Amino acid sequence: MNALAEITRLRQAACSAALIEKQWKGENSKISLFLDLVNEIKEGGNRVLVFSQFTSFFQLICHELDKAGEQYLYLDGNVSLKQREHLVDDFQQGKCPLFLISLKAGGLGLNLTGANYVIHLDPWWNPAIEQQATDRAYRIGQQQNVTVYHLIAQHTIEEKIVRLHQTKRDLADSLLEGTDMSHKLTGKDLLDILSKDTLF
């Protein structure tokens, strides 16, 4: 359990040091890259879905978007079904080009064919869950090409997760959100994920 908690902290740190160190006042390269990417996408008249596992990271993102005067829609697990329907309708009708969605809330049940760009801010353990989220833009009725970006912090545990996706799919599929895990995950697997040699 301690190892899983440390892995979560490493994942949060890869998004922003401010998620694990509240006094952090330095720059955040992932947020800066995200803002630049969104501006470029919007300039072309496009619409984008943005996914993250961490609602705490979305709080930082929303703060920066508010400072920049950017309009956006936001959906997480705390949003009521009625509000969810209104948000989806607003996005589909083109009232706002930017839709932030927690991966847990957006994995299933949404038809968001108004989007032609998808950005994943952090990698999920199970690539199938990421794909389900991306598929929100690929539903029946989509008539545009869809471009997908994955923002991966170099030399962090995020690179390790991506390698798990590519070379150890069975292990990646056995890892679940938070502290839950299947019987397939061993202590050695956790130590391997945390070892310096596998992170860099």
C-alpha positions as CSV (number, residue, x, y, z in Angstrom):
1,M,0.0,0.0,0.0
2,N,2.9,2.4,0.8
3,A,4.4,1.7,-2.6
4,L,1.2,2.4,-4.4
5,A,0.8,5.7,-2.5
6,E,4.4,6.7,-3.5
7,I,3.6,5.8,-7.1
8,T,0.6,8.1,-7.0
9,R,2.7,10.9,-5.6
10,L,5.3,10.4,-8.4
11,R,2.5,10.5,-10.9
12,Q,1.2,13.8,-9.4
13,A,4.7,15.3,-9.3
14,A,5.0,14.5,-13.0
15,C,2.0,16.7,-13.6
16,S,3.0,19.5,-11.2
17,A,5.2,19.7,-8.2
18,A,2.5,21.9,-6.6
19,L,0.3,18.8,-6.2
20,I,2.7,17.3,-3.6
21,E,4.4,20.4,-2.4
22,K,1.8,23.1,-1.7
23,Q,4.4,25.8,-1.3
24,W,5.8,25.3,-4.8
25,K,5.9,28.5,-6.7
26,G,8.0,27.6,-9.7
27,E,7.0,27.2,-13.3
28,N,5.1,24.2,-14.6
29,S,6.3,23.0,-18.0
30,K,3.3,20.7,-18.6
31,I,0.8,23.5,-17.9
32,S,2.7,25.9,-20.1
33,L,2.9,23.4,-22.9
34,F,-0.8,22.7,-22.5
35,L,-1.8,26.4,-22.7
36,D,0.3,26.9,-25.8
37,L,-1.1,23.8,-27.4
38,V,-4.7,24.9,-26.7
39,N,-4.1,28.4,-28.1
40,E,-2.8,26.9,-31.3
41,I,-5.7,24.5,-31.6
42,K,-8.3,27.2,-30.9
43,E,-6.7,29.6,-33.5
44,G,-7.6,27.0,-36.2
45,G,-11.3,27.1,-35.1
46,N,-11.0,23.6,-33.6
47,R,-12.6,22.1,-30.5
48,V,-10.7,20.0,-27.9
49,L,-11.4,17.5,-25.2
50,V,-8.9,17.4,-22.3
51,F,-8.6,14.4,-20.0
52,S,-6.8,13.9,-16.7
53,Q,-7.1,11.4,-13.9
54,F,-6.3,14.1,-11.3
55,T,-9.0,16.6,-10.5
56,S,-6.4,18.4,-8.3
57,F,-4.4,19.0,-11.5
58,F,-7.5,20.3,-13.2
59,Q,-7.8,22.8,-10.4
60,L,-4.4,24.2,-11.3
61,I,-5.3,24.1,-15.0
62,C,-8.5,26.0,-14.4
63,H,-6.7,28.6,-12.3
64,E,-4.4,29.3,-15.2
65,L,-7.2,29.4,-17.8
66,D,-9.1,31.8,-15.6
67,K,-6.1,34.1,-15.3
68,A,-5.8,34.0,-19.1
69,G,-9.5,34.8,-19.6
70,E,-10.1,31.5,-21.4
71,Q,-13.6,30.0,-21.6
72,Y,-13.9,26.3,-20.8
73,L,-16.4,23.6,-19.6
74,Y,-15.5,21.3,-16.8
75,L,-16.9,17.8,-15.9
76,D,-16.0,15.5,-13.1
77,G,-17.7,12.9,-10.9
78,N,-19.4,15.6,-8.8
79,V,-21.4,17.0,-11.6
80,S,-25.1,16.1,-11.6
81,L,-26.6,14.2,-14.5
82,K,-28.6,17.2,-15.5
83,Q,-25.6,19.5,-15.5
84,R,-23.6,16.9,-17.4
85,E,-26.3,16.9,-20.2
86,H,-26.2,20.7,-20.3
87,L,-22.3,20.7,-20.6
88,V,-22.4,18.2,-23.4
89,D,-25.1,20.1,-25.3
90,D,-23.1,23.4,-24.9
91,F,-20.0,21.7,-26.3
92,Q,-21.7,20.0,-29.1
93,Q,-23.4,23.2,-30.2
94,G,-20.0,25.0,-30.3
95,K,-20.7,27.4,-27.4
96,C,-17.3,26.7,-25.9
97,P,-14.3,25.0,-27.7
98,L,-12.6,23.6,-24.6
99,F,-14.0,20.8,-22.5
100,L,-12.0,19.5,-19.4
101,I,-13.2,16.1,-18.3
102,S,-11.9,13.8,-15.5
103,L,-11.0,10.5,-17.0
104,K,-13.3,8.7,-14.5
105,A,-16.3,10.8,-15.5
106,G,-15.6,10.8,-19.2
107,G,-14.7,7.2,-19.9
108,L,-18.2,6.1,-20.9
109,G,-21.6,7.4,-21.9
110,L,-20.6,10.7,-23.7
111,N,-21.0,11.5,-27.3
112,L,-18.7,14.5,-28.1
113,T,-18.3,14.4,-31.8
114,G,-18.0,18.2,-31.8
115,A,-14.3,17.7,-30.9
116,N,-11.6,17.2,-33.4
117,Y,-8.7,17.2,-30.9
118,V,-8.1,15.2,-27.7
119,I,-5.4,15.9,-25.1
120,H,-4.5,13.5,-22.4
121,L,-2.6,15.4,-19.6
122,D,-1.3,12.2,-17.9
123,P,-1.1,8.5,-18.8
124,W,-3.6,6.0,-17.2
125,W,-2.3,2.7,-16.1
126,N,-4.7,0.9,-18.4
127,P,-4.5,2.1,-22.0
128,A,-8.0,0.7,-22.7
129,I,-9.5,3.3,-20.3
130,E,-7.6,6.1,-22.1
131,Q,-8.9,4.7,-25.4
132,Q,-12.5,4.7,-24.1
133,A,-12.1,8.4,-23.2
134,T,-10.6,9.2,-26.6
135,D,-13.5,7.4,-28.3
136,R,-15.9,10.1,-27.0
137,A,-14.8,12.0,-30.0
138,Y,-15.1,9.0,-32.4
139,R,-18.8,8.2,-31.9
140,I,-21.3,7.8,-34.7
141,G,-21.7,11.1,-36.4
142,Q,-18.1,12.2,-36.4
143,Q,-17.2,13.7,-39.8
144,Q,-13.8,15.2,-38.9
145,N,-10.3,13.8,-38.5
146,V,-9.4,13.6,-34.8
147,T,-5.9,14.4,-33.5
148,V,-4.8,13.0,-30.2
149,Y,-2.0,14.3,-28.0
150,H,-0.5,12.7,-24.9
151,L,1.6,15.0,-22.7
152,I,4.3,12.9,-21.1
153,A,6.9,14.4,-18.7
154,Q,10.4,13.3,-19.7
155,H,12.4,11.3,-17.1
156,T,9.4,10.6,-14.8
157,I,7.3,7.7,-13.9
158,E,5.0,8.7,-16.8
159,E,7.6,7.4,-19.2
160,K,7.6,4.1,-17.3
161,I,3.8,3.8,-17.6
162,V,4.0,4.4,-21.3
163,R,6.6,1.6,-21.6
164,L,4.2,-0.6,-19.6
165,H,1.6,0.1,-22.2
166,Q,4.0,-0.9,-25.0
167,T,5.9,-3.8,-23.5
168,K,4.0,-5.2,-20.5
169,R,0.4,-4.9,-21.4
170,D,-0.7,-7.7,-19.1
171,L,0.9,-5.9,-16.1
172,A,-0.5,-2.6,-17.1
173,D,-4.0,-4.1,-17.4
174,S,-3.6,-5.5,-13.9
175,L,-3.1,-2.1,-12.3
176,L,-6.2,-0.2,-11.3
177,E,-6.9,3.3,-10.0
178,G,-5.7,4.5,-6.7
179,T,-4.7,1.8,-4.2
180,D,-6.8,-1.0,-5.8
181,M,-5.0,-3.7,-7.6
182,S,-5.6,-7.2,-9.0
183,H,-4.0,-10.4,-7.7
184,K,-1.6,-10.3,-10.6
185,L,0.4,-7.4,-9.2
186,T,3.3,-8.5,-7.0
187,G,5.6,-6.6,-4.6
188,K,8.4,-7.2,-7.1
189,D,6.3,-5.5,-9.8
190,L,5.9,-2.4,-7.6
191,L,9.6,-2.2,-6.7
192,D,10.4,-2.5,-10.4
193,I,8.1,0.5,-11.2
194,L,9.8,2.5,-8.5
195,S,13.4,1.5,-9.3
196,K,15.7,4.2,-10.7
197,D,16.8,2.0,-13.6
198,T,13.3,1.7,-14.9
199,L,12.4,5.4,-14.4
200,F,15.4,6.8,-16.3
